[in-house]
Amino acid sequence: MVRVVGTDPGTSSLDLLLLENGAVVDQARLTPGSLRTDPQELVKTLERFGPVDLIAGPSGYGLPLIAAADLTENDLDQMSLVRPDQRGRNEGVIGFRSWVRALVDSGQPVIFLPGGIHLATVPKHRKVNAIDMGTADKVAVAALAAFFDSQVRGASVGDCTFAVVELGSVFSAILVVEKGRLVDAAAGSRGPLGMGSGGCWDGEVAYWFSPLFKEDLFRGGLRDLGTEGPSAFRESLLKHVTGLNAVTPFNRIYLSGASASDPVIARIAEEALSKLADVVPLPSLPGAWVKHAAQGAALLADGLAGGRHSNLVDSFQLRNAAGTVWDGLSRFSRSEATLPPGVKPGASAAPSN
């Protein structure tokens, strides 16, 4: 019997899903407000879930399968990507660092999942000058889509080629899976315009508004643009998906994310993308109501624990994940001083403590 938990740290909630032998047993949604009121609510929820074999913890930008017992401060910095001068402010995923620390201190069997930047299946040349090739939760959504795609088509995961368009409450992301492997992405601040984010940045805008802060990444989205918003959102999504499709052709697009549940937003996305491929709402696991990322993370945890979804772990090559979020930046930086402390141009090891 394999019992695992998947998590999804979002801007509005922390979702958890308990699987037993691949089936949904329990789930929960914790809000930043409730966690501030009771900092132990996360640990209490996991204790209520009972003994588990593995927990896929909140992983942010990701780590190459690092267990909680081995987590360093540098690892936490890489997962959260908040500069020291910005920490403690209510921007980004509120409470993320405290959620991770609570899990580490709980003594539970926690592992942190990789982001797209860590996966060997994404060619190195696509990682150049990039950090966000799909955060760990987006990789989990892609795994969930691969599970359903293989079921619907009656094929192995290794035969599945498709894209996932994830429309979150702030950011948008597009991930491309080719023959069961994540191979490309346009996500977050290097992806299409989102509900609360302007998407891909113009370098001149970034220069003009510098020094930038984390909250600047959470502006300029559909909600901020008034009457121009829907057209900007539609065209940004279409341009990014079209570009990815030109490099890696696919004929199915799975639509996911909190904003995709809004009929108006879903209709805009479907109308824009249906000319490129079949657009299919991403289903949920039977009985699951938590976010897709928590479901996908639970499937990956099940596979890592030796459960029935080990084929997803093998296909995504999670055990070969390596490197740091900084690895693609050496040729972008004008000097070593622009990289985090301890990171040398071209280095792939984590920054030293």
N, C-alpha and C positions, 0 to 999 in steps of 0.2 A: 504494500500500500504506500503510495507516494502522495504526501500532502505538502503543498507549496502555496506561497502567497506572491501575488504580483502587485506592484504599487504603481501609481501614477501621480507625481507631484505637479499639479497644475497651478495656474495663477489664482484660482478660486477655491480649490479643494485638494485634499490628498485622498485618492481612492485606493481601496485595497480589495483584492479578490482572492478567496481561498478555493483552491482546487484539490480534490481528492481523486486520485486515479484519473485525472483529466476532466472530471465533472465538477460543476460549480456547487459548493457546499455553503459558502457564506460570503458576505461582502459588506463593505462599509464605506461611508464618505465622511471625512473629517474636514472641517473648515478651519482656516487660520484663526478665526475668532474663538472657536471652541478649544483649539489647542493652546491658545494663549491663556484661556481660563483654566484649563487643566492640562499642563504640560505632559502629564503621564497618560493622556487619553490614547495616544498611539500604542504605547506599550500595553495598556489595558486591553485594547482591541485585539492585539496579537495574542495576548494570554487567553482571551475568550475563544479565539480560533483554535486554541489547543496546541499540542506539540506539532511542529512542522519540520519537514526535512530541509527546506530552503526557502528563503525570502529574497525576491529580486527587489532590492531597495531602491529608493529614490536616487536616480543616477545622474540627473542633469545632462551635462554635455558628455558624460560617459567616462568610464574607465575600462581598461582591458581585463575584465573579470577579476577584480580585486575583492577579497573577502573583507568583512568589517574588521576582523582582528588585525588585518595588515594595513588598514587605512592610515595614511599620514595626513598632516595638515596640507601638504602640497597637493595630495589627491583631492582633498575637499575643495581646495582653491580651484583646481581644474574643473571639477564638477559644477561649481557654482559660477565661476568666471565673474566675480565681482571684485573690483579693485579694493585694496585695503582702505582707501579713503572713503569708499562708498558703503562699507559694511555697516549694518545696523539700521539702514534706511528701509522704508517700506516700498521697495521697488523690486521688479522681477518677480520671481516665485517667492512670495512672502513666507518666511519661516523655513525655507529649504534647509539651511545649514543646521538649524536646531532639530529638524526632523531627522536628519542623518545622524547627528550626535546622539539623539535619543535611541535610535536603532542600534548604534554601535555600543552604547552603554547597557543596552538590554541583555546582551549576551546571546541573542538569538542568532541562528545561522543565516547571516545576511551576505549577499554578494551583490556587487554593483556592476551593471551591464554596460557594454561598450556603446559609443555612438558610432555613426557612420564613418567618422574620421579614423577610428581604430580598426576598421574591418579590412582585412587583406583583399576582400572581394571588390573593393572600390579601388580602381587603378590609381597609382601614385600621382600621375599627372593631373588627375581631377581634384586632388587635395591641395595643389599648389595655391598659396595665398588664402587658404581657407581654414576655418575652425569648425563652422557648422555645416556638416554634411549629413544632417539629421541627428538630432539629439537622441539620447538613449530611448526615450519614450516613443519617438518616431520610428526607430528601429523595431520596437515592440509592436507598433501598429502594422508595420510592413510584415512582420512575422504572422500576426493574426490574419492579415489579408492572404498571405501565402497558404495558411491552413485552410481557409474557406475556398480559395481558388482551386486548390488540389481536390477538395471534396466535390465541388460543383462540376469540375471537369473530369472527375474520375481518373486523375493523373497523379503521378508522384510530385512532390514539391519541386524536385529538380527539373521538372518539365514546365514550370509555371513562369510566364513572363507577363508583367502588368505594371501599372503605376498606381500609387496611392496619392490622392490629394487630401491632405489633412488641413481642415479649416478650423483652427483653434479659436479660443476666445480673444487672442491677441495676434498670434503669428499664423502664417500659412506655410505649408511645406509640401513639396512634391518629392516622392521617393520612387525610384525605378528599380524593379526586381527583374532580372533576366536569368532564366533557367534556375530559379530558386535562390539566386544570390543578389544581395543589394549591391548595385553597381554605380548608381549615380543619385544625386539629390540637388534640389534647389530649395533651401529652407531658411526660415527665420529672417535675419537681416541680410541674407544673400539670396533670398527667394522672392516670391511674388508678394504683392501688397496684401496685408492681412486686415482683420477687423480693427485692430488697435495699433498696427505697425505699418510703416511705410514700405516695408520689404527691402529690396536691394538698394543699397546706398549709392548715391552719386558722390564720388570722392571729393569733388569741389564743395559740395554741401557740407560734408563732414569737416573739411578744412575750415570753411567759413564759420561754422558754428563751434569749432573747438575752443576750449576743451569740452569734450563730450562726456556725458554721464549715462549711467545705465538706463535711467528713465527716458532718455532721448530715443532709445530703441523702441519705446512703447508709445510712440506718437506717429501721427501722419497716416493712420489707417482709414479704413472705410468710414468708421464712426466720426472721424474728424473732418471729412472732406465735403460734407454737405451734398449739394446736387451733383457734383462731379464724381462723388464716391463710387456709385455703381458702375459707371463707365470705366473709371480707372481700375477698379477691382477686376472687372471682367477682362479687360485687355491685358492687364498684368498677368493674370492667371493663364490666359490663352498663350501669351508670348513665351512664358516659361515652360509650359507643358509642351508647346510646339517645338521649342528648342531641344528639350530632352528627348522627345520622340524622334527628332531628326537624327540623333546620335544613336539611340537604342530604341528601335521601333517596338511599339506595343499596341494592342487593339482593345485592351480593357483598362478602365480606370475605376478604382474603388474610392468612393467619397466618404470621408470620415471627419470626425472632430465635432466639438461642441457647437460651432457655428453652422455646421452642415445640418443640424437638426432644426434650424430656422428655415421654414419653407421658402421664404423670399431669397435668402442667401443660397440655399440649395438650388433653386430654380436658375439663378444667375449663373452659378457654376455649371450646371447641367447644360444650359443653353450655349454657353461658351465652349464647352469641351466635347459635346456630342458630335461635332463635326470631325473630331480627331479619332474618337474611339467610343466604344460602348461605356456608358457611365453607370456604375452600379453602387447603390448605397452599401457600405460595409456592414454585414450582419453582426450580431452579438452572439456570444456563446449562449446556449440554452440556459435560461434563468438569470443571466447576467444583466444588470442595469448600470453598472459602473462604466467609466470611460473605456474606450477601446484600448488605450495604452496599458491600463491595468490588466485587461484581459490578455493582451499579447505578452506582457511581462510575465504573467502567470504561466502561459504556455512555455515560454523560454525557461522559466525556473523549473517547470516539470521536466523538460528535456535535459537540463543540466543535472537534475537529481536522478536521472536514469529512467524517467517515466516514458509514457507512450509518445511524447512529442520530441523525442531525441532527434528525429529526422529534421526538424526545424533548426535545431542547434547545429547539426552537421551541415545543412545546406547553407546557412548563413555564416558558417565557419567561425562561430563565436569563440571557440577555444583557441583560435589562432589570432585573436585580437591582440594588438600591440601598439606601443607608442604613446604619444601624448597629444593633447589638443594643439600643442605649439608646433608640431612637426612640419606643417606646411608653410610656416611663416619665415623661414630663414632667408629666402630670396626676396621676401617682401621688405624686411627690415633694413633700414639704412645703416644701422650699426648694431653691435651687440647690446648697446644701452637701451634699445627699444624693446628687447625681449625681456621676459620675466627674469628675475635674479637667478643665476646659476644655469641658464639655458644658453648654449653656444649655437651659432648658426649651423644647421644641419644635424644637430643632436636629436636623438630620438628617445633619450632617457628622460625620466621625470626630473623637474628641477630639484636641486638639493635643498635640504632643510636648512 
